[in-house]
């Protein structure tokens, strides 16, 4: 499994990509949107993104994924009881994918 990291635009990713890490870049002011911390099974605190941020990242990078995997992720999100559509649309607006998100959500909801 390839390791993935999100870093701010302007950071030199050459060494990361050479070592096999897939690096996504975003504007520095968007880096912390949806950032949460979870405790893994060993008790370590691990930073990650919440569901809504992850869905926005999928929309932003949809050309990198197989369409079937992309659809499955969106359908799974829509079925979840803990989804927050208001938060999803706020994030989508911040990442400038609001129109695309509305199209997908209109079909799935």
N, CA, C and O atoms as CSV, one atom per row, in Angstrom:
chain,resi,resn,atom,element,x,y,z
A,1,UNK,N,N,0.838,-1.172,0.000
A,1,UNK,CA,C,0.000,0.000,0.000
A,1,UNK,C,C,0.888,1.242,0.000
A,1,UNK,O,O,1.831,1.351,0.784
A,2,UNK,N,N,0.568,2.168,-0.888
A,2,UNK,CA,C,1.353,3.382,-1.005
A,2,UNK,C,C,0.955,4.386,0.072
A,2,UNK,O,O,-0.229,4.595,0.335
A,3,UNK,N,N,1.943,4.995,0.683
A,3,UNK,CA,C,1.689,6.010,1.702
A,3,UNK,C,C,1.307,7.319,1.024
A,3,UNK,O,O,1.889,7.694,0.007
A,4,UNK,N,N,0.326,8.008,1.594
A,4,UNK,CA,C,-0.153,9.276,1.055
A,4,UNK,C,C,-0.037,10.345,2.128
A,4,UNK,O,O,-0.269,10.086,3.309
A,5,UNK,N,N,0.327,11.551,1.702
A,5,UNK,CA,C,0.467,12.664,2.629
A,5,UNK,C,C,-0.104,13.920,1.960
A,5,UNK,O,O,-0.009,14.078,0.743
A,6,UNK,N,N,-0.689,14.799,2.752
A,6,UNK,CA,C,-1.172,16.089,2.260
A,6,UNK,C,C,-0.310,17.174,2.884
A,6,UNK,O,O,-0.173,17.250,4.105
A,7,UNK,N,N,0.270,18.012,2.031
A,7,UNK,CA,C,1.144,19.084,2.502
A,7,UNK,C,C,0.779,20.377,1.777
A,7,UNK,O,O,0.017,20.357,0.810
A,8,UNK,N,N,1.316,21.483,2.237
A,8,UNK,CA,C,0.962,22.768,1.644
A,8,UNK,C,C,1.714,23.010,0.333
A,8,UNK,O,O,2.833,22.538,0.127
A,9,UNK,N,N,1.054,23.760,-0.531
A,9,UNK,CA,C,1.630,24.131,-1.818
A,9,UNK,C,C,2.908,24.921,-1.591
A,9,UNK,O,O,2.955,25.811,-0.741
A,10,UNK,N,N,3.931,24.598,-2.344
A,10,UNK,CA,C,5.219,25.267,-2.207
A,10,UNK,C,C,6.253,24.396,-1.513
A,10,UNK,O,O,7.453,24.655,-1.605
A,11,UNK,N,N,5.790,23.368,-0.820
A,11,UNK,CA,C,6.700,22.438,-0.162
A,11,UNK,C,C,7.344,21.573,-1.240
A,11,UNK,O,O,6.655,21.097,-2.143
A,12,UNK,N,N,8.638,21.368,-1.157
A,12,UNK,CA,C,9.342,20.563,-2.153
A,12,UNK,C,C,9.048,19.082,-1.917
A,12,UNK,O,O,9.466,18.513,-0.908
A,13,UNK,N,N,8.335,18.469,-2.842
A,13,UNK,CA,C,7.909,17.071,-2.681
A,13,UNK,C,C,8.838,16.070,-3.374
A,13,UNK,O,O,8.552,14.873,-3.386
A,14,UNK,N,N,9.917,16.534,-3.937
A,14,UNK,CA,C,10.793,15.654,-4.719
A,14,UNK,C,C,11.260,14.432,-3.921
A,14,UNK,O,O,11.146,13.305,-4.401
A,15,UNK,N,N,11.772,14.640,-2.734
A,15,UNK,CA,C,12.275,13.507,-1.936
A,15,UNK,C,C,11.156,12.560,-1.519
A,15,UNK,O,O,11.343,11.345,-1.457
A,16,UNK,N,N,9.991,13.135,-1.235
A,16,UNK,CA,C,8.849,12.292,-0.871
A,16,UNK,C,C,8.447,11.383,-2.021
A,16,UNK,O,O,8.278,10.177,-1.839
A,17,UNK,N,N,8.296,11.964,-3.205
A,17,UNK,CA,C,7.871,11.157,-4.356
A,17,UNK,C,C,8.943,10.157,-4.758
A,17,UNK,O,O,8.624,9.054,-5.203
A,18,UNK,N,N,10.202,10.525,-4.609
A,18,UNK,CA,C,11.283,9.584,-4.911
A,18,UNK,C,C,11.269,8.385,-3.972
A,18,UNK,O,O,11.674,7.288,-4.356
A,19,UNK,N,N,10.805,8.592,-2.745
A,19,UNK,CA,C,10.762,7.486,-1.787
A,19,UNK,C,C,9.442,6.708,-1.865
A,19,UNK,O,O,9.200,5.814,-1.054
A,20,UNK,N,N,8.587,7.050,-2.844
A,20,UNK,CA,C,7.367,6.291,-3.059
A,20,UNK,C,C,6.128,6.836,-2.362
A,20,UNK,O,O,5.090,6.175,-2.350
A,21,UNK,N,N,6.217,8.021,-1.785
A,21,UNK,CA,C,5.084,8.628,-1.100
A,21,UNK,C,C,4.296,9.464,-2.105
A,21,UNK,O,O,4.873,10.235,-2.872
A,22,UNK,N,N,2.984,9.307,-2.094
A,22,UNK,CA,C,2.118,10.113,-2.951
A,22,UNK,C,C,1.775,11.385,-2.179
A,22,UNK,O,O,1.183,11.325,-1.101
A,23,UNK,N,N,2.149,12.530,-2.736
A,23,UNK,CA,C,1.956,13.795,-2.034
A,23,UNK,C,C,0.875,14.620,-2.717
A,23,UNK,O,O,0.961,14.910,-3.910
A,24,UNK,N,N,-0.145,14.996,-1.947
A,24,UNK,CA,C,-1.174,15.915,-2.399
A,24,UNK,C,C,-0.841,17.273,-1.805
A,24,UNK,O,O,-0.408,17.359,-0.656
A,25,UNK,N,N,-1.039,18.327,-2.574
A,25,UNK,CA,C,-0.757,19.659,-2.057
A,25,UNK,C,C,-2.021,20.509,-2.046
A,25,UNK,O,O,-2.878,20.395,-2.922
A,26,UNK,N,N,-2.112,21.360,-1.035
A,26,UNK,CA,C,-3.208,22.318,-0.906
A,26,UNK,C,C,-2.634,23.627,-0.406
A,26,UNK,O,O,-1.522,23.671,0.121
A,27,UNK,N,N,-3.400,24.695,-0.575
A,27,UNK,CA,C,-2.983,25.984,-0.034
A,27,UNK,C,C,-2.815,25.851,1.474
A,27,UNK,O,O,-3.541,25.101,2.127
A,28,UNK,N,N,-1.867,26.574,2.010
A,28,UNK,CA,C,-1.558,26.488,3.432
A,28,UNK,C,C,-2.783,26.742,4.314
A,28,UNK,O,O,-2.949,26.088,5.343
A,29,UNK,N,N,-3.636,27.681,3.921
A,29,UNK,CA,C,-4.809,28.011,4.738
A,29,UNK,C,C,-5.881,26.915,4.710
A,29,UNK,O,O,-6.790,26.924,5.539
A,30,UNK,N,N,-5.785,25.982,3.775
A,30,UNK,CA,C,-6.756,24.886,3.691
A,30,UNK,C,C,-6.252,23.593,4.331
A,30,UNK,O,O,-7.001,22.625,4.458
A,31,UNK,N,N,-5.013,23.581,4.723
A,31,UNK,CA,C,-4.381,22.357,5.227
A,31,UNK,C,C,-5.069,21.786,6.465
A,31,UNK,O,O,-5.177,20.567,6.593
A,32,UNK,N,N,-5.535,22.634,7.375
A,32,UNK,CA,C,-6.109,22.153,8.627
A,32,UNK,C,C,-7.621,21.932,8.585
A,32,UNK,O,O,-8.200,21.472,9.569
A,33,UNK,N,N,-8.264,22.246,7.474
A,33,UNK,CA,C,-9.711,22.022,7.378
A,33,UNK,C,C,-10.001,20.532,7.494
A,33,UNK,O,O,-9.470,19.724,6.731
A,34,UNK,N,N,-10.846,20.179,8.454
A,34,UNK,CA,C,-11.241,18.786,8.639
A,34,UNK,C,C,-10.207,17.912,9.329
A,34,UNK,O,O,-10.372,16.694,9.388
A,35,UNK,N,N,-9.156,18.506,9.845
A,35,UNK,CA,C,-8.103,17.723,10.503
A,35,UNK,C,C,-8.584,17.279,11.879
A,35,UNK,O,O,-9.077,18.078,12.675
A,36,UNK,N,N,-8.429,16.004,12.130
A,36,UNK,CA,C,-8.781,15.440,13.433
A,36,UNK,C,C,-7.613,14.592,13.919
A,36,UNK,O,O,-6.675,14.320,13.169
A,37,UNK,N,N,-7.678,14.184,15.162
A,37,UNK,CA,C,-6.670,13.279,15.711
A,37,UNK,C,C,-7.386,12.066,16.274
A,37,UNK,O,O,-8.388,12.195,16.977
A,38,UNK,N,N,-6.873,10.899,15.965
A,38,UNK,CA,C,-7.441,9.652,16.482
A,38,UNK,C,C,-6.338,8.863,17.172
A,38,UNK,O,O,-5.155,9.040,16.881
A,39,UNK,N,N,-6.731,8.013,18.066
A,39,UNK,CA,C,-5.773,7.162,18.764
A,39,UNK,C,C,-5.794,5.801,18.084
A,39,UNK,O,O,-6.847,5.174,17.968
A,40,UNK,N,N,-4.616,5.342,17.630
A,40,UNK,CA,C,-4.560,4.043,16.960
A,40,UNK,C,C,-4.551,2.911,17.986
A,40,UNK,O,O,-4.584,3.157,19.191
A,41,UNK,N,N,-4.505,1.695,17.510
A,41,UNK,CA,C,-4.586,0.526,18.394
A,41,UNK,C,C,-3.379,0.396,19.332
A,41,UNK,O,O,-3.428,-0.364,20.300
A,42,UNK,N,N,-2.295,1.134,19.050
A,42,UNK,CA,C,-1.115,1.104,19.912
A,42,UNK,C,C,-1.085,2.278,20.890
A,42,UNK,O,O,-0.152,2.407,21.683
A,43,UNK,N,N,-2.107,3.129,20.832
A,43,UNK,CA,C,-2.184,4.263,21.735
A,43,UNK,C,C,-1.544,5.539,21.219
A,43,UNK,O,O,-1.481,6.534,21.942
A,44,UNK,N,N,-1.066,5.526,19.973
A,44,UNK,CA,C,-0.454,6.714,19.388
A,44,UNK,C,C,-1.531,7.638,18.817
A,44,UNK,O,O,-2.536,7.181,18.272
A,45,UNK,N,N,-1.304,8.930,18.953
A,45,UNK,CA,C,-2.211,9.911,18.356
A,45,UNK,C,C,-1.791,10.108,16.899
A,45,UNK,O,O,-0.642,10.437,16.606
A,46,UNK,N,N,-2.752,9.899,15.994
A,46,UNK,CA,C,-2.482,9.973,14.564
A,46,UNK,C,C,-3.357,11.069,13.944
A,46,UNK,O,O,-4.580,11.029,14.076
A,47,UNK,N,N,-2.740,12.043,13.271
A,47,UNK,CA,C,-3.548,13.057,12.596
A,47,UNK,C,C,-4.138,12.493,11.311
A,47,UNK,O,O,-3.470,11.764,10.577
A,48,UNK,N,N,-5.385,12.835,11.050
A,48,UNK,CA,C,-6.022,12.434,9.804
A,48,UNK,C,C,-7.135,13.417,9.493
A,48,UNK,O,O,-7.356,14.367,10.245
A,49,UNK,N,N,-7.833,13.197,8.397
A,49,UNK,CA,C,-8.929,14.078,8.014
A,49,UNK,C,C,-10.261,13.388,8.249
A,49,UNK,O,O,-10.370,12.165,8.161
A,50,UNK,N,N,-11.281,14.201,8.553
A,50,UNK,CA,C,-12.615,13.657,8.781
A,50,UNK,C,C,-13.247,13.200,7.459
A,50,UNK,O,O,-12.686,13.411,6.383
A,51,UNK,N,N,-14.409,12.578,7.560
A,51,UNK,CA,C,-15.079,12.025,6.387
A,51,UNK,C,C,-15.349,13.072,5.312
A,51,UNK,O,O,-15.116,12.832,4.127
A,52,UNK,N,N,-15.838,14.224,5.728
A,52,UNK,CA,C,-16.218,15.254,4.775
A,52,UNK,C,C,-15.007,15.802,4.016
A,52,UNK,O,O,-15.087,16.052,2.813
A,53,UNK,N,N,-13.899,15.985,4.711
A,53,UNK,CA,C,-12.678,16.436,4.038
A,53,UNK,C,C,-12.194,15.373,3.061
A,53,UNK,O,O,-11.742,15.694,1.962
A,54,UNK,N,N,-12.289,14.115,3.460
A,54,UNK,CA,C,-11.860,13.027,2.597
A,54,UNK,C,C,-12.685,12.981,1.319
A,54,UNK,O,O,-12.144,12.769,0.233
A,55,UNK,N,N,-13.992,13.180,1.445
A,55,UNK,CA,C,-14.855,13.193,0.267
A,55,UNK,C,C,-14.496,14.365,-0.649
A,55,UNK,O,O,-14.458,14.206,-1.869
A,56,UNK,N,N,-14.235,15.531,-0.074
A,56,UNK,CA,C,-13.816,16.680,-0.885
A,56,UNK,C,C,-12.496,16.401,-1.602
A,56,UNK,O,O,-12.334,16.759,-2.769
A,57,UNK,N,N,-11.565,15.769,-0.913
A,57,UNK,CA,C,-10.291,15.407,-1.546
A,57,UNK,C,C,-10.515,14.424,-2.693
A,57,UNK,O,O,-9.853,14.516,-3.727
A,58,UNK,N,N,-11.439,13.492,-2.517
A,58,UNK,CA,C,-11.768,12.560,-3.600
A,58,UNK,C,C,-12.321,13.297,-4.813
A,58,UNK,O,O,-11.942,13.015,-5.950
A,59,UNK,N,N,-13.217,14.237,-4.562
A,59,UNK,CA,C,-13.799,15.018,-5.654
A,59,UNK,C,C,-12.706,15.808,-6.369
A,59,UNK,O,O,-12.657,15.841,-7.598
A,60,UNK,N,N,-11.845,16.435,-5.603
A,60,UNK,CA,C,-10.756,17.227,-6.189
A,60,UNK,C,C,-9.813,16.382,-7.026
A,60,UNK,O,O,-9.270,16.855,-8.024
A,61,UNK,N,N,-9.618,15.135,-6.626
A,61,UNK,CA,C,-8.640,14.257,-7.284
A,61,UNK,C,C,-9.311,13.099,-8.005
A,61,UNK,O,O,-8.700,12.043,-8.168
A,62,UNK,N,N,-10.542,13.269,-8.435
A,62,UNK,CA,C,-11.324,12.164,-8.993
A,62,UNK,C,C,-10.704,11.534,-10.228
A,62,UNK,O,O,-10.971,10.366,-10.514
A,63,UNK,N,N,-9.892,12.264,-10.961
A,63,UNK,CA,C,-9.271,11.684,-12.160
A,63,UNK,C,C,-8.169,10.678,-11.807
A,63,UNK,O,O,-7.720,9.929,-12.675
A,64,UNK,N,N,-7.734,10.654,-10.560
A,64,UNK,CA,C,-6.676,9.736,-10.119
A,64,UNK,C,C,-7.225,8.372,-9.699
A,64,UNK,O,O,-6.462,7.431,-9.481
A,65,UNK,N,N,-8.551,8.271,-9.586
A,65,UNK,CA,C,-9.163,7.056,-9.060
A,65,UNK,C,C,-9.995,6.362,-10.126
A,65,UNK,O,O,-10.491,6.990,-11.062
A,66,UNK,N,N,-10.136,5.061,-9.963
A,66,UNK,CA,C,-11.048,4.313,-10.818
A,66,UNK,C,C,-12.452,4.798,-10.524
A,66,UNK,O,O,-12.793,5.029,-9.364
A,67,UNK,N,N,-13.272,4.957,-11.548
A,67,UNK,CA,C,-14.609,5.499,-11.373
A,67,UNK,C,C,-15.442,4.638,-10.424
A,67,UNK,O,O,-16.242,5.167,-9.653
A,68,UNK,N,N,-15.262,3.324,-10.475
A,68,UNK,CA,C,-16.031,2.447,-9.597
A,68,UNK,C,C,-15.659,2.657,-8.125
A,68,UNK,O,O,-16.536,2.671,-7.261
A,69,UNK,N,N,-14.379,2.820,-7.840
A,69,UNK,CA,C,-13.933,3.084,-6.460
A,69,UNK,C,C,-14.466,4.431,-5.985
A,69,UNK,O,O,-14.891,4.570,-4.839
A,70,UNK,N,N,-14.439,5.407,-6.863
A,70,UNK,CA,C,-14.939,6.747,-6.562
A,70,UNK,C,C,-16.424,6.690,-6.218
A,70,UNK,O,O,-16.851,7.250,-5.209
A,71,UNK,N,N,-17.204,6.020,-7.048
A,71,UNK,CA,C,-18.651,5.899,-6.810
A,71,UNK,C,C,-18.935,5.153,-5.514
A,71,UNK,O,O,-19.817,5.546,-4.750
A,72,UNK,N,N,-18.200,4.091,-5.265
A,72,UNK,CA,C,-18.399,3.307,-4.047
A,72,UNK,C,C,-18.157,4.171,-2.811
A,72,UNK,O,O,-18.920,4.101,-1.848
A,73,UNK,N,N,-17.107,4.981,-2.830
A,73,UNK,CA,C,-16.802,5.856,-1.693
A,73,UNK,C,C,-17.935,6.852,-1.462
A,73,UNK,O,O,-18.341,7.068,-0.320
A,74,UNK,N,N,-18.445,7.455,-2.521
A,74,UNK,CA,C,-19.536,8.424,-2.381
A,74,UNK,C,C,-20.814,7.753,-1.886
A,74,UNK,O,O,-21.494,8.290,-1.012
A,75,UNK,N,N,-21.146,6.593,-2.432
A,75,UNK,CA,C,-22.354,5.874,-2.006
A,75,UNK,C,C,-22.249,5.455,-0.542
A,75,UNK,O,O,-23.227,5.542,0.201
A,76,UNK,N,N,-21.089,5.009,-0.134
A,76,UNK,CA,C,-20.868,4.601,1.252
A,76,UNK,C,C,-21.024,5.795,2.189
A,76,UNK,O,O,-21.632,5.674,3.253
A,77,UNK,N,N,-20.482,6.939,1.801
A,77,UNK,CA,C,-20.610,8.147,2.621
A,77,UNK,C,C,-22.081,8.524,2.786
A,77,UNK,O,O,-22.522,8.811,3.899
A,78,UNK,N,N,-22.836,8.527,1.704
A,78,UNK,CA,C,-24.232,8.939,1.738
A,78,UNK,C,C,-25.062,8.035,2.647
A,78,UNK,O,O,-26.018,8.502,3.268
A,79,UNK,N,N,-24.718,6.765,2.736
A,79,UNK,CA,C,-25.463,5.812,3.567
A,79,UNK,C,C,-25.134,5.921,5.056
A,79,UNK,O,O,-25.879,5.407,5.890
A,80,UNK,N,N,-24.043,6.575,5.391
A,80,UNK,CA,C,-23.603,6.641,6.795
A,80,UNK,C,C,-24.554,7.484,7.635
A,80,UNK,O,O,-25.076,8.500,7.175
A,81,UNK,N,N,-24.768,7.049,8.868
A,81,UNK,CA,C,-25.608,7.786,9.807
A,81,UNK,C,C,-24.891,9.028,10.346
A,81,UNK,O,O,-25.537,10.014,10.701
A,82,UNK,N,N,-23.558,8.981,10.405
A,82,UNK,CA,C,-22.792,10.081,10.985
A,82,UNK,C,C,-22.328,11.117,9.964
A,82,UNK,O,O,-21.473,11.944,10.282
A,83,UNK,N,N,-22.864,11.093,8.755
A,83,UNK,CA,C,-22.467,12.083,7.748
A,83,UNK,C,C,-22.984,13.470,8.155
A,83,UNK,O,O,-23.993,13.588,8.851
A,84,UNK,N,N,-22.292,14.490,7.719
A,84,UNK,CA,C,-22.682,15.866,8.009
A,84,UNK,C,C,-22.671,16.633,6.682
A,84,UNK,O,O,-21.643,17.172,6.270
A,85,UNK,N,N,-23.824,16.670,6.028
A,85,UNK,CA,C,-23.918,17.278,4.703
A,85,UNK,C,C,-23.656,18.782,4.734
A,85,UNK,O,O,-23.122,19.335,3.771
A,86,UNK,N,N,-24.021,19.445,5.818
A,86,UNK,CA,C,-23.725,20.883,5.934
A,86,UNK,C,C,-22.222,21.122,5.965
A,86,UNK,O,O,-21.717,22.015,5.285
A,87,UNK,N,N,-21.519,20.336,6.744
A,87,UNK,CA,C,-20.057,20.452,6.814
A,87,UNK,C,C,-19.443,20.115,5.450
A,87,UNK,O,O,-18.521,20.787,4.989
A,88,UNK,N,N,-19.966,19.071,4.821
A,88,UNK,CA,C,-19.463,18.667,3.505
A,88,UNK,C,C,-19.562,19.821,2.511
A,88,UNK,O,O,-18.615,20.080,1.767
A,89,UNK,N,N,-20.685,20.506,2.492
A,89,UNK,CA,C,-20.863,21.603,1.542
A,89,UNK,C,C,-20.006,22.814,1.909
A,89,UNK,O,O,-19.544,23.526,1.017
A,90,UNK,N,N,-19.784,23.064,3.205
A,90,UNK,CA,C,-18.870,24.150,3.612
A,90,UNK,C,C,-17.452,23.856,3.109
A,90,UNK,O,O,-16.778,24.725,2.555
A,91,UNK,N,N,-17.020,22.611,3.319
A,91,UNK,CA,C,-15.691,22.215,2.843
A,91,UNK,C,C,-15.620,22.302,1.321
A,91,UNK,O,O,-14.633,22.788,0.769
A,92,UNK,N,N,-16.657,21.837,0.652
A,92,UNK,CA,C,-16.681,21.856,-0.815
A,92,UNK,C,C,-16.533,23.288,-1.329
A,92,UNK,O,O,-15.855,23.530,-2.328
A,93,UNK,N,N,-17.171,24.232,-0.642
A,93,UNK,CA,C,-17.046,25.638,-1.026
A,93,UNK,C,C,-15.605,26.114,-0.838
A,93,UNK,O,O,-15.070,26.811,-1.700
A,94,UNK,N,N,-14.978,25.750,0.266
A,94,UNK,CA,C,-13.588,26.149,0.531
A,94,UNK,C,C,-12.628,25.605,-0.517
A,94,UNK,O,O,-11.660,26.269,-0.889
A,95,UNK,N,N,-12.904,24.378,-0.995
A,95,UNK,CA,C,-12.029,23.735,-1.974
A,95,UNK,C,C,-12.474,23.961,-3.415
A,95,UNK,O,O,-11.915,23.379,-4.344
A,96,UNK,N,N,-13.485,24.812,-3.592
A,96,UNK,CA,C,-13.979,25.173,-4.934
A,96,UNK,C,C,-14.463,23.961,-5.729
A,96,UNK,O,O,-14.223,23.864,-6.932
A,97,UNK,N,N,-15.140,23.048,-5.054
A,97,UNK,CA,C,-15.747,21.893,-5.736
A,97,UNK,C,C,-17.242,21.817,-5.415
A,97,UNK,O,O,-17.859,20.759,-5.539
A,98,UNK,N,N,-17.811,22.942,-5.006
A,98,UNK,CA,C,-19.205,22.964,-4.568
A,98,UNK,C,C,-20.174,22.551,-5.677
A,98,UNK,O,O,-21.086,21.764,-5.425
A,99,UNK,N,N,-19.995,23.065,-6.901
A,99,UNK,CA,C,-20.899,22.719,-7.996
A,99,UNK,C,C,-20.837,21.241,-8.343
A,99,UNK,O,O,-21.867,20.605,-8.567
A,100,UNK,N,N,-19.643,20.702,-8.388
A,100,UNK,CA,C,-19.476,19.274,-8.688
A,100,UNK,C,C,-20.080,18.438,-7.569
A,100,UNK,O,O,-20.753,17.440,-7.830
A,101,UNK,N,N,-19.844,18.840,-6.326
A,101,UNK,CA,C,-20.380,18.116,-5.175
A,101,UNK,C,C,-21.902,18.100,-5.216
A,101,UNK,O,O,-22.523,17.069,-4.958
A,102,UNK,N,N,-22.496,19.229,-5.537
A,102,UNK,CA,C,-23.964,19.305,-5.624
A,102,UNK,C,C,-24.506,18.333,-6.659
A,102,UNK,O,O,-25.524,17.681,-6.428
A,103,UNK,N,N,-23.832,18.232,-7.801
A,103,UNK,CA,C,-24.275,17.306,-8.850
A,103,UNK,C,C,-24.260,15.866,-8.351
A,103,UNK,O,O,-25.224,15.127,-8.554
A,104,UNK,N,N,-23.183,15.470,-7.705
A,104,UNK,CA,C,-23.082,14.095,-7.190
A,104,UNK,C,C,-24.106,13.840,-6.088
A,104,UNK,O,O,-24.757,12.795,-6.072
A,105,UNK,N,N,-24.248,14.789,-5.169
A,105,UNK,CA,C,-25.175,14.602,-4.059
A,105,UNK,C,C,-26.633,14.590,-4.536
A,105,UNK,O,O,-27.467,13.873,-3.984
A,106,UNK,N,N,-26.921,15.375,-5.545
A,106,UNK,CA,C,-28.281,15.406,-6.089
A,106,UNK,C,C,-28.677,14.023,-6.621
A,106,UNK,O,O,-29.819,13.594,-6.458
A,107,UNK,N,N,-27.740,13.343,-7.247
A,107,UNK,CA,C,-27.999,12.003,-7.792
A,107,UNK,C,C,-28.099,10.964,-6.672
A,107,UNK,O,O,-28.949,10.075,-6.716
A,108,UNK,N,N,-27.229,11.083,-5.675
A,108,UNK,CA,C,-27.137,10.041,-4.642
A,108,UNK,C,C,-28.148,10.170,-3.520
A,108,UNK,O,O,-28.476,9.176,-2.872
A,109,UNK,N,N,-28.648,11.369,-3.275
A,109,UNK,CA,C,-29.596,11.551,-2.153
A,109,UNK,C,C,-31.035,11.421,-2.597
A,109,UNK,O,O,-31.947,11.547,-1.779
